[in-house]
Amino acid sequence: MTSSGKYHLPKGTSADGPYDLAITPESAGWAYSGLRILTLKPGAEHALSTGENEFLVLPLNGGCTVAVDGRSFELGGRTDVFSAVTDFAYLPRESQAVISSAGGGTYALPSARTERGGHSARYGRKEDVPVELRGAGACSRQVNNYCLPGTFDAEQLLVCEVLTPGGNWSSYPPHKHDEVRPGVESELEEIYHFQVAGENGFGYQRVYGTPERPIDVLAEVRSGDSVLIPHGWHGPSIAAPGHDLYYLNVMAGPGQDRAWLICDDPAHGWVRDTWASQDVDDRLPFGEHR
């Protein structure tokens, strides 16, 4: 029997007020990572107080204007998550922002609780987002590295997107990042938020633990679903044939060096060695990067 129900959040089950999805450290039962999904009708606006958290404003579809601390950023956005990388805005802790959209759209608001506030509000150009093709063969996927060490500075927030062609596996081999082991592994809470291409599209997400720290999740995921990963091995993320899979990764933890260090499950890590003899899936990259 799995404990998927505690960690799998189907679309609509974690809505709160103006948000289609509202994951906070308190609701997740951890200390740092959060994610809100905001949909604005044409001409609408939303006021956001960041409080103890830093945020990104990351368009999933549509563009918007972000006014924060006396500055204003125009985000061009995108048609959908499979069509292009997007520009974005960074909001520091203890700031006041207003997100408005003439044409309407849906926006991810990934967040991290932090006691530090050394960064100011900034605009992130889509041209500066590194697009990485990872893996090979049936493990080929695309990673859009928005807010990671070396790509965009933040206090503790880490954000990327993974796009997986239908029939392929991502987050494989399974890996974890739930212990502090300098140079080997960092402690990070993680949220996966999914979109699936095509009518009735679906995928699967696996999370499993150790005898000392058990967790057991096998979730069928559809557009708008999320999965919480407090600890344990996570992967694979499986895209059903005919349905490309997208997920937004949001991570944060206690580490002061903002490192993203992972450890493969030793039972499956050998899979990486097979990629050298395989080609990257020719369906990659997606959208305008093709």
Phi and psi in degrees as GROMACS dihedral restraints (atoms count N, CA, C in turn):
[ dihedral_restraints ]
;  ai    aj    ak    al  type     phi  dphi    fc
    3     4     5     6     1   -91.9    20    10
    4     5     6     7     1   163.8    20    10
    6     7     8     9     1  -104.9    20    10
    7     8     9    10     1    29.5    20    10
    9    10    11    12     1   -55.3    20    10
   10    11    12    13     1   -35.3    20    10
   12    13    14    15     1   -58.5    20    10
   13    14    15    16     1   -30.9    20    10
   15    16    17    18     1   -77.2    20    10
   16    17    18    19     1   -28.5    20    10
   18    19    20    21     1  -111.8    20    10
   19    20    21    22     1   -18.0    20    10
   21    22    23    24     1   -94.9    20    10
   22    23    24    25     1   120.5    20    10
   24    25    26    27     1  -112.4    20    10
   25    26    27    28     1    94.1    20    10
   27    28    29    30     1   -61.9    20    10
   28    29    30    31     1   154.6    20    10
   30    31    32    33     1   -50.1    20    10
   31    32    33    34     1   130.8    20    10
   33    34    35    36     1    89.5    20    10
   34    35    36    37     1   -16.0    20    10
   36    37    38    39     1   -81.5    20    10
   37    38    39    40     1   -14.1    20    10
   39    40    41    42     1  -123.7    20    10
   40    41    42    43     1    30.6    20    10
   42    43    44    45     1   -73.8    20    10
   43    44    45    46     1   153.3    20    10
   45    46    47    48     1  -156.5    20    10
   46    47    48    49     1   113.9    20    10
   48    49    50    51     1    58.1    20    10
   49    50    51    52     1  -123.1    20    10
   51    52    53    54     1   -76.8    20    10
   52    53    54    55     1    -6.0    20    10
   54    55    56    57     1   -99.5    20    10
   55    56    57    58     1   132.2    20    10
   57    58    59    60     1   -67.2    20    10
   58    59    60    61     1   -28.5    20    10
   60    61    62    63     1  -144.3    20    10
   61    62    63    64     1   134.1    20    10
   63    64    65    66     1  -138.2    20    10
   64    65    66    67     1    99.3    20    10
   66    67    68    69     1  -108.4    20    10
   67    68    69    70     1   120.0    20    10
   69    70    71    72     1  -116.8    20    10
   70    71    72    73     1   164.9    20    10
   72    73    74    75     1   -54.9    20    10
   73    74    75    76     1   -36.5    20    10
   75    76    77    78     1   -68.0    20    10
   76    77    78    79     1   -45.2    20    10
   78    79    80    81     1   -68.7    20    10
   79    80    81    82     1   -30.9    20    10
   81    82    83    84     1   -81.0    20    10
   82    83    84    85     1   -18.2    20    10
   84    85    86    87     1    79.5    20    10
   85    86    87    88     1    27.3    20    10
   87    88    89    90     1  -134.3    20    10
   88    89    90    91     1  -153.0    20    10
   90    91    92    93     1  -124.6    20    10
   91    92    93    94     1   -17.1    20    10
   93    94    95    96     1  -131.7    20    10
   94    95    96    97     1   -52.2    20    10
   96    97    98    99     1   -80.1    20    10
   97    98    99   100     1   144.4    20    10
   99   100   101   102     1  -149.6    20    10
  100   101   102   103     1   162.4    20    10
  102   103   104   105     1  -156.6    20    10
  103   104   105   106     1   131.5    20    10
  105   106   107   108     1  -123.2    20    10
  106   107   108   109     1   146.4    20    10
  108   109   110   111     1  -117.8    20    10
  109   110   111   112     1   122.5    20    10
  111   112   113   114     1  -117.6    20    10
  112   113   114   115     1   127.3    20    10
  114   115   116   117     1  -110.6    20    10
  115   116   117   118     1   127.6    20    10
  117   118   119   120     1  -113.7    20    10
  118   119   120   121     1   134.2    20    10
  120   121   122   123     1   -75.8    20    10
  121   122   123   124     1   159.8    20    10
  123   124   125   126     1   -53.8    20    10
  124   125   126   127     1   129.6    20    10
  126   127   128   129     1    85.3    20    10
  127   128   129   130     1    -2.7    20    10
  129   130   131   132     1   -87.5    20    10
  130   131   132   133     1   164.4    20    10
  132   133   134   135     1  -143.1    20    10
  133   134   135   136     1   163.5    20    10
  135   136   137   138     1  -142.9    20    10
  136   137   138   139     1   130.3    20    10
  138   139   140   141     1   -92.6    20    10
  139   140   141   142     1   133.7    20    10
  141   142   143   144     1  -129.1    20    10
  142   143   144   145     1   123.2    20    10
  144   145   146   147     1  -100.8    20    10
  145   146   147   148     1   120.7    20    10
  147   148   149   150     1   -77.5    20    10
  148   149   150   151     1   -25.3    20    10
  150   151   152   153     1    57.9    20    10
  151   152   153   154     1  -127.0    20    10
  153   154   155   156     1   -84.6    20    10
  154   155   156   157     1     9.4    20    10
  156   157   158   159     1  -118.4    20    10
  157   158   159   160     1   149.2    20    10
  159   160   161   162     1   -97.6    20    10
  160   161   162   163     1   149.9    20    10
  162   163   164   165     1  -133.8    20    10
  163   164   165   166     1   156.6    20    10
  165   166   167   168     1  -108.8    20    10
  166   167   168   169     1   150.5    20    10
  168   169   170   171     1  -108.9    20    10
  169   170   171   172     1   110.6    20    10
  171   172   173   174     1  -124.7    20    10
  172   173   174   175     1   103.5    20    10
  174   175   176   177     1   -62.8    20    10
  175   176   177   178     1   130.3    20    10
  177   178   179   180     1   -90.3    20    10
  178   179   180   181     1   -38.9    20    10
  180   181   182   183     1  -151.5    20    10
  181   182   183   184     1   145.2    20    10
  183   184   185   186     1    85.8    20    10
  184   185   186   187     1   166.2    20    10
  186   187   188   189     1  -109.2    20    10
  187   188   189   190     1   177.2    20    10
  189   190   191   192     1  -165.1    20    10
  190   191   192   193     1   168.2    20    10
  192   193   194   195     1  -111.6    20    10
  193   194   195   196     1   133.2    20    10
  195   196   197   198     1  -116.9    20    10
  196   197   198   199     1   112.8    20    10
  198   199   200   201     1  -102.5    20    10
  199   200   201   202     1   124.4    20    10
  201   202   203   204     1  -149.8    20    10
  202   203   204   205     1   127.8    20    10
  204   205   206   207     1    49.6    20    10
  205   206   207   208     1    45.1    20    10
  207   208   209   210     1    80.6    20    10
  208   209   210   211     1     3.3    20    10
  210   211   212   213     1  -116.6    20    10
  211   212   213   214     1   162.4    20    10
  213   214   215   216     1  -138.5    20    10
  214   215   216   217     1   131.5    20    10
  216   217   218   219     1  -120.4    20    10
  217   218   219   220     1   129.9    20    10
  219   220   221   222     1   -96.8    20    10
  220   221   222   223     1   116.0    20    10
  222   223   224   225     1  -100.3    20    10
  223   224   225   226     1   119.9    20    10
  225   226   227   228     1   -68.7    20    10
  226   227   228   229     1   -30.7    20    10
  228   229   230   231     1    68.0    20    10
  229   230   231   232     1  -150.2    20    10
  231   232   233   234     1  -161.6    20    10
  232   233   234   235     1   168.3    20    10
  234   235   236   237     1   -71.7    20    10
  235   236   237   238     1   -44.5    20    10
  237   238   239   240     1  -162.1    20    10
  238   239   240   241     1   175.3    20    10
  240   241   242   243     1   -70.8    20    10
  241   242   243   244     1   -19.2    20    10
  243   244   245   246     1   -91.1    20    10
  244   245   246   247     1   -10.1    20    10
  246   247   248   249     1   -87.9    20    10
  247   248   249   250     1   -28.8    20    10
  249   250   251   252     1  -171.1    20    10
  250   251   252   253     1   160.6    20    10
  252   253   254   255     1   -74.3    20    10
  253   254   255   256     1   151.1    20    10
  255   256   257   258     1  -114.6    20    10
  256   257   258   259     1   160.0    20    10
  258   259   260   261     1   -80.5    20    10
  259   260   261   262     1   170.0    20    10
  261   262   263   264     1  -158.4    20    10
  262   263   264   265     1   171.9    20    10
  264   265   266   267     1  -127.8    20    10
  265   266   267   268     1   146.8    20    10
  267   268   269   270     1  -107.8    20    10
  268   269   270   271     1   131.7    20    10
  270   271   272   273     1  -117.8    20    10
  271   272   273   274     1   121.6    20    10
  273   274   275   276     1   -77.5    20    10
  274   275   276   277     1   167.0    20    10
  276   277   278   279     1   -61.1    20    10
  277   278   279   280     1   156.2    20    10
  279   280   281   282     1    56.4    20    10
  280   281   282   283     1    43.3    20    10
  282   283   284   285     1  -126.9    20    10
  283   284   285   286     1   161.1    20    10
  285   286   287   288     1  -115.9    20    10
  286   287   288   289     1   126.7    20    10
  288   289   290   291     1  -130.6    20    10
  289   290   291   292     1   151.8    20    10
  291   292   293   294     1  -126.9    20    10
  292   293   294   295     1   123.2    20    10
  294   295   296   297     1  -104.5    20    10
  295   296   297   298     1   123.0    20    10
  297   298   299   300     1  -133.1    20    10
  298   299   300   301     1   155.6    20    10
  300   301   302   303     1  -147.6    20    10
  301   302   303   304     1   121.4    20    10
  303   304   305   306     1   -68.0    20    10
  304   305   306   307     1   -38.2    20    10
  306   307   308   309     1   -99.2    20    10
  307   308   309   310     1    -7.7    20    10
  309   310   311   312     1    83.1    20    10
  310   311   312   313     1   163.4    20    10
  312   313   314   315     1   166.0    20    10
  313   314   315   316     1  -177.4    20    10
  315   316   317   318     1  -124.7    20    10
  316   317   318   319     1   135.1    20    10
  318   319   320   321     1  -131.9    20    10
  319   320   321   322     1   130.1    20    10
  321   322   323   324     1   -84.7    20    10
  322   323   324   325     1   137.1    20    10
  324   325   326   327     1  -123.3    20    10
  325   326   327   328     1    73.3    20    10
  327   328   329   330     1   -67.9    20    10
  328   329   330   331     1   146.4    20    10
  330   331   332   333     1  -145.3    20    10
  331   332   333   334     1   160.7    20    10
  333   334   335   336     1  -140.6    20    10
  334   335   336   337     1   131.9    20    10
  336   337   338   339     1   -74.8    20    10
  337   338   339   340     1   133.4    20    10
  339   340   341   342     1  -150.7    20    10
  340   341   342   343     1   146.7    20    10
  342   343   344   345     1   -91.6    20    10
  343   344   345   346     1    -8.8    20    10
  345   346   347   348     1   -96.5    20    10
  346   347   348   349     1   153.8    20    10
  348   349   350   351     1  -146.5    20    10
  349   350   351   352     1    48.2    20    10
  351   352   353   354     1   -85.7    20    10
  352   353   354   355     1    -9.7    20    10
  354   355   356   357     1  -106.9    20    10
  355   356   357   358     1   145.3    20    10
  357   358   359   360     1   -95.9    20    10
  358   359   360   361     1   167.4    20    10
  360   361   362   363     1   -59.4    20    10
  361   362   363   364     1   137.4    20    10
  363   364   365   366     1  -146.3    20    10
  364   365   366   367     1   159.3    20    10
  366   367   368   369     1  -101.2    20    10
  367   368   369   370     1   134.9    20    10
  369   370   371   372     1  -107.7    20    10
  370   371   372   373     1   115.6    20    10
  372   373   374   375     1   -75.0    20    10
  373   374   375   376     1   140.0    20    10
  375   376   377   378     1   -64.7    20    10
  376   377   378   379     1   -29.7    20    10
  378   379   380   381     1   -66.1    20    10
  379   380   381   382     1   -19.3    20    10
  381   382   383   384     1   -96.4    20    10
  382   383   384   385     1     2.2    20    10
  384   385   386   387     1   -85.0    20    10
  385   386   387   388     1   115.0    20    10
  387   388   389   390     1   -66.8    20    10
  388   389   390   391     1   129.2    20    10
  390   391   392   393     1  -107.5    20    10
  391   392   393   394     1   119.0    20    10
  393   394   395   396     1  -115.2    20    10
  394   395   396   397     1   133.7    20    10
  396   397   398   399     1   -97.5    20    10
  397   398   399   400     1   118.7    20    10
  399   400   401   402     1  -115.7    20    10
  400   401   402   403     1   146.8    20    10
  402   403   404   405     1    76.9    20    10
  403   404   405   406     1  -167.0    20    10
  405   406   407   408     1  -160.6    20    10
  406   407   408   409     1   167.2    20    10
  408   409   410   411     1    55.2    20    10
  409   410   411   412     1  -135.0    20    10
  411   412   413   414     1   -73.4    20    10
  412   413   414   415     1    -4.3    20    10
  414   415   416   417     1  -103.6    20    10
  415   416   417   418     1    14.4    20    10
  417   418   419   420     1   -72.8    20    10
  418   419   420   421     1   136.8    20    10
  420   421   422   423     1  -155.8    20    10
  421   422   423   424     1   166.0    20    10
  423   424   425   426     1  -112.1    20    10
  424   425   426   427     1   136.3    20    10
  426   427   428   429     1  -122.9    20    10
  427   428   429   430     1   122.6    20    10
  429   430   431   432     1   -98.9    20    10
  430   431   432   433     1   110.0    20    10
  432   433   434   435     1   -94.7    20    10
  433   434   435   436     1    81.5    20    10
  435   436   437   438     1   -70.1    20    10
  436   437   438   439     1   -55.9    20    10
  438   439   440   441     1  -137.6    20    10
  439   440   441   442     1    73.8    20    10
  441   442   443   444     1  -126.4    20    10
  442   443   444   445     1   163.5    20    10
  444   445   446   447     1   -54.3    20    10
  445   446   447   448     1   127.1    20    10
  447   448   449   450     1    91.5    20    10
  448   449   450   451     1   -10.5    20    10
  450   451   452   453     1  -114.0    20    10
  451   452   453   454     1   -35.2    20    10
  453   454   455   456     1  -161.2    20    10
  454   455   456   457     1   130.9    20    10
  456   457   458   459     1   -79.0    20    10
  457   458   459   460     1   138.2    20    10
  459   460   461   462     1  -150.3    20    10
  460   461   462   463     1   178.0    20    10
  462   463   464   465     1   -79.3    20    10
  463   464   465   466     1   -58.5    20    10
  465   466   467   468     1  -139.3    20    10
  466   467   468   469     1    -5.6    20    10
  468   469   470   471     1   -79.2    20    10
  469   470   471   472     1   136.2    20    10
  471   472   473   474     1  -128.7    20    10
  472   473   474   475     1   131.1    20    10
  474   475   476   477     1  -142.1    20    10
  475   476   477   478     1   132.3    20    10
  477   478   479   480     1  -149.1    20    10
  478   479   480   481     1   168.1    20    10
  480   481   482   483     1  -120.7    20    10
  481   482   483   484     1   144.6    20    10
  483   484   485   486     1  -123.6    20    10
  484   485   486   487     1   129.4    20    10
  486   487   488   489     1  -119.9    20    10
  487   488   489   490     1   126.4    20    10
  489   490   491   492     1  -123.1    20    10
  490   491   492   493     1   121.0    20    10
  492   493   494   495     1   -61.6    20    10
  493   494   495   496     1   148.2    20    10
  495   496   497   498     1   -51.3    20    10
  496   497   498   499     1   133.7    20    10
  498   499   500   501     1    91.1    20    10
  499   500   501   502     1   -10.1    20    10
  501   502   503   504     1   -94.8    20    10
  502   503   504   505     1   167.0    20    10
  504   505   506   507     1  -115.6    20    10
  505   506   507   508     1   134.0    20    10
  507   508   509   510     1  -114.9    20    10
  508   509   510   511     1   178.2    20    10
  510   511   512   513     1    48.4    20    10
  511   512   513   514     1    43.0    20    10
  513   514   515   516     1  -138.0    20    10
  514   515   516   517     1   132.7    20    10
  516   517   518   519     1   -66.8    20    10
  517   518   519   520     1   156.0    20    10
  519   520   521   522     1   -57.1    20    10
  520   521   522   523     1   144.4    20    10
  522   523   524   525     1  -143.7    20    10
  523   524   525   526     1   168.5    20    10
  525   526   527   528     1  -143.8    20    10
  526   527   528   529     1   161.5    20    10
  528   529   530   531     1  -151.0    20    10
  529   530   531   532     1    73.9    20    10
  531   532   533   534     1  -130.2    20    10
  532   533   534   535     1    11.0    20    10
  534   535   536   537     1  -132.2    20    10
  535   536   537   538     1   151.9    20    10
  537   538   539   540     1   -92.0    20    10
  538   539   540   541     1   107.5    20    10
  540   541   542   543     1  -135.0    20    10
  541   542   543   544     1    96.1    20    10
  543   544   545   546     1   -49.7    20    10
  544   545   546   547     1   128.2    20    10
  546   547   548   549     1    79.7    20    10
  547   548   549   550     1    -6.0    20    10
  549   550   551   552     1  -122.3    20    10
  550   551   552   553     1   -47.4    20    10
  552   553   554   555     1  -152.8    20    10
  553   554   555   556     1   141.4    20    10
  555   556   557   558     1  -117.4    20    10
  556   557   558   559     1   160.3    20    10
  558   559   560   561     1   -96.7    20    10
  559   560   561   562     1   114.6    20    10
  561   562   563   564     1  -140.8    20    10
  562   563   564   565     1   130.7    20    10
  564   565   566   567     1   -82.4    20    10
  565   566   567   568     1   142.4    20    10
  567   568   569   570     1  -135.0    20    10
  568   569   570   571     1   142.7    20    10
  570   571   572   573     1  -118.5    20    10
  571   572   573   574     1   133.6    20    10
  573   574   575   576     1  -108.5    20    10
  574   575   576   577     1   128.3    20    10
  576   577   578   579     1  -121.9    20    10
  577   578   579   580     1   127.1    20    10
  579   580   581   582     1  -108.0    20    10
  580   581   582   583     1   147.0    20    10
  582   583   584   585     1  -133.6    20    10
  583   584   585   586     1   141.3    20    10
  585   586   587   588     1  -126.4    20    10
  586   587   588   589     1   131.1    20    10
  588   589   590   591     1   -77.3    20    10
  589   590   591   592     1   143.6    20    10
  591   592   593   594     1    91.6    20    10
  592   593   594   595     1   149.7    20    10
  594   595   596   597     1   -62.5    20    10
  595   596   597   598     1   134.3    20    10
  597   598   599   600     1    63.2    20    10
  598   599   600   601     1    22.4    20    10
  600   601   602   603     1   -68.8    20    10
  601   602   603   604     1   151.4    20    10
  603   604   605   606     1  -154.8    20    10
  604   605   606   607     1   167.4    20    10
  606   607   608   609     1  -151.4    20    10
  607   608   609   610     1  -173.4    20    10
  609   610   611   612     1  -135.0    20    10
  610   611   612   613     1   145.3    20    10
  612   613   614   615     1  -128.9    20    10
  613   614   615   616     1   130.4    20    10
  615   616   617   618     1  -113.6    20    10
  616   617   618   619     1   136.5    20    10
  618   619   620   621     1  -139.0    20    10
  619   620   621   622     1   133.1    20    10
  621   622   623   624     1  -147.7    20    10
  622   623   624   625     1   156.2    20    10
  624   625   626   627     1  -116.3    20    10
  625   626   627   628     1  -156.0    20    10
  627   628   629   630     1  -116.5    20    10
  628   629   630   631     1   166.9    20    10
  630   631   632   633     1   -57.9    20    10
  631   632   633   634     1   -32.7    20    10
  633   634   635   636     1   -75.6    20    10
  634   635   636   637     1   -32.0    20    10
  636   637   638   639     1  -134.3    20    10
  637   638   639   640     1    78.7    20    10
  639   640   641   642     1   -73.7    20    10
  640   641   642   643     1   143.6    20    10
  642   643   644   645     1  -157.6    20    10
  643   644   645   646     1   141.7    20    10
  645   646   647   648     1  -146.1    20    10
  646   647   648   649     1   102.5    20    10
  648   649   650   651     1  -128.8    20    10
  649   650   651   652     1   128.5    20    10
  651   652   653   654     1  -135.7    20    10
  652   653   654   655     1    98.9    20    10
  654   655   656   657     1  -113.4    20    10
  655   656   657   658     1   132.4    20    10
  657   658   659   660     1   -82.2    20    10
  658   659   660   661     1   120.7    20    10
  660   661   662   663     1  -112.9    20    10
  661   662   663   664     1   143.4    20    10
  663   664   665   666     1  -130.4    20    10
  664   665   666   667     1   174.4    20    10
  666   667   668   669     1   -56.4    20    10
  667   668   669   670     1   129.7    20    10
  669   670   671   672     1    93.5    20    10
  670   671   672   673     1    -8.2    20    10
  672   673   674   675     1   -78.5    20    10
  673   674   675   676     1   157.0    20    10
  675   676   677   678     1  -135.4    20    10
  676   677   678   679     1   155.5    20    10
  678   679   680   681     1  -130.8    20    10
  679   680   681   682     1   131.8    20    10
  681   682   683   684     1   -93.2    20    10
  682   683   684   685     1   136.8    20    10
  684   685   686   687     1  -127.1    20    10
  685   686   687   688     1    90.2    20    10
  687   688   689   690     1   -76.3    20    10
  688   689   690   691     1   -28.1    20    10
  690   691   692   693     1  -170.2    20    10
  691   692   693   694     1   175.1    20    10
  693   694   695   696     1    94.4    20    10
  694   695   696   697     1   171.5    20    10
  696   697   698   699     1   -72.9    20    10
  697   698   699   700     1   134.7    20    10
  699   700   701   702     1  -129.0    20    10
  700   701   702   703     1   136.0    20    10
  702   703   704   705     1   124.7    20    10
  703   704   705   706     1   152.3    20    10
  705   706   707   708     1   -83.1    20    10
  706   707   708   709     1   162.4    20    10
  708   709   710   711     1  -103.6    20    10
  709   710   711   712     1   116.0    20    10
  711   712   713   714     1  -109.1    20    10
  712   713   714   715     1   124.2    20    10
  714   715   716   717     1   -93.0    20    10
  715   716   717   718     1   123.0    20    10
  717   718   719   720     1   -63.1    20    10
  718   719   720   721     1   143.4    20    10
  720   721   722   723     1   -53.4    20    10
  721   722   723   724     1   134.7    20    10
  723   724   725   726     1    88.6    20    10
  724   725   726   727     1    -4.9    20    10
  726   727   728   729     1  -134.2    20    10
  727   728   729   730     1   102.8    20    10
  729   730   731   732     1   -63.0    20    10
  730   731   732   733     1   145.2    20    10
  732   733   734   735     1  -117.8    20    10
  733   734   735   736     1   134.2    20    10
  735   736   737   738     1  -121.8    20    10
  736   737   738   739     1   139.8    20    10
  738   739   740   741     1  -143.5    20    10
  739   740   741   742     1   142.6    20    10
  741   742   743   744     1   -92.2    20    10
  742   743   744   745     1   127.4    20    10
  744   745   746   747     1  -101.5    20    10
  745   746   747   748     1   126.6    20    10
  747   748   749   750     1  -122.0    20    10
  748   749   750   751     1   125.2    20    10
  750   751   752   753     1  -135.6    20    10
  751   752   753   754     1   145.7    20    10
  753   754   755   756     1  -161.8    20    10
  754   755   756   757     1   155.6    20    10
  756   757   758   759     1  -161.4    20    10
  757   758   759   760     1  -172.4    20    10
  759   760   761   762     1   -80.0    20    10
  760   761   762   763     1   -12.8    20    10
  762   763   764   765     1   -62.2    20    10
  763   764   765   766     1   134.8    20    10
  765   766   767   768     1   -82.6    20    10
  766   767   768   769     1   -11.5    20    10
  768   769   770   771     1   -98.5    20    10
  769   770   771   772     1     1.5    20    10
  771   772   773   774     1    51.8    20    10
  772   773   774   775     1    49.6    20    10
  774   775   776   777     1   -93.5    20    10
  775   776   777   778     1   146.9    20    10
  777   778   779   780     1  -117.7    20    10
  778   779   780   781     1    91.9    20    10
  780   781   782   783     1  -118.1    20    10
  781   782   783   784     1   126.6    20    10
  783   784   785   786     1  -118.7    20    10
  784   785   786   787     1   158.8    20    10
  786   787   788   789     1  -126.8    20    10
  787   788   789   790     1   122.7    20    10
  789   790   791   792     1   -70.7    20    10
  790   791   792   793     1   147.9    20    10
  792   793   794   795     1   -63.7    20    10
  793   794   795   796     1   119.6    20    10
  795   796   797   798     1   -61.4    20    10
  796   797   798   799     1   -19.1    20    10
  798   799   800   801     1   -71.8    20    10
  799   800   801   802     1   -19.5    20    10
  801   802   803   804     1  -129.3    20    10
  802   803   804   805     1    -3.9    20    10
  804   805   806   807     1   -60.6    20    10
  805   806   807   808     1   -23.5    20    10
  807   808   809   810     1   -60.4    20    10
  808   809   810   811     1   -20.3    20    10
  810   811   812   813     1   -58.0    20    10
  811   812   813   814     1   -33.0    20    10
  813   814   815   816     1   -57.7    20    10
  814   815   816   817     1   -33.9    20    10
  816   817   818   819     1   -68.1    20    10
  817   818   819   820     1   -17.9    20    10
  819   820   821   822     1   -83.2    20    10
  820   821   822   823     1   -13.7    20    10
  822   823   824   825     1   -71.2    20    10
  823   824   825   826     1   -26.1    20    10
  825   826   827   828     1   -60.9    20    10
  826   827   828   829     1   -27.4    20    10
  828   829   830   831     1   -97.6    20    10
  829   830   831   832     1     7.9    20    10
  831   832   833   834     1  -120.2    20    10
  832   833   834   835     1   154.5    20    10
  834   835   836   837     1   -87.7    20    10
  835   836   837   838     1   154.4    20    10
  837   838   839   840     1   -71.8    20    10
  838   839   840   841     1   138.9    20    10
  840   841   842   843     1   -50.8    20    10
  841   842   843   844     1   126.6    20    10
  843   844   845   846     1   -76.3    20    10
  844   845   846   847     1     0.6    20    10
  846   847   848   849     1   -79.4    20    10
  847   848   849   850     1    -6.9    20    10
  849   850   851   852     1  -102.6    20    10
  850   851   852   853     1   149.3    20    10
  852   853   854   855     1   -81.1    20    10
  853   854   855   856     1   170.0    20    10
  855   856   857   858     1   -82.0    20    10
  856   857   858   859     1   158.6    20    10
  858   859   860   861     1    58.9    20    10
  859   860   861   862     1  -136.2    20    10
  861   862   863   864     1   -68.3    20    10
  862   863   864   865     1   -12.9    20    10
  864   865   866   867     1   -86.4    20    10
  865   866   867   868     1    -6.9    20    10
